[in-house]
Amino acid sequence: METEFDLARLAPLITATAHNRLLAIQYSRHGEDWVELELPYSESLVGDPATRILASGPIFSLMDIACSMAIWLTSRCFRPMATVDMRVDYLRPARPGKSVIGRGQCYRLTKNIAFVRGEAHDGDSAKPLAHVAGTFMFTDVE
């Protein structure tokens, strides 16, 4: 079932789940078919205490959420969906102490599937730490 899209509801969706609140993901900005979110650096998200580098799981979650929100923004409605496939190519680790910025874009919609891509960086978008590509399936299809 489609629900009319309301831009004012975009940012609060990030904290709608305990998982997102735990990661402290924040809305940053958006465009017509993309959403940018921020994952603040936290010692609790570090994968290796010796290097203080963030674990990959929180970065994956950031990108999954950014891409999901880009789909809602592009389709102009809130629809339930599931991540079918999300490929993440990690290019380098995030720098310790730096927030990670994730930008997800929905570049194609069909009746049942949305196609997304995105990047994550830690302050310099010309030096990404990860590229993503994925597909989401709408779960309200009859």
Order of alpha helices (4+ residues) and beta strands (2+ residues): beta-alpha-beta-beta-beta-beta-alpha-beta-beta-beta-beta-beta
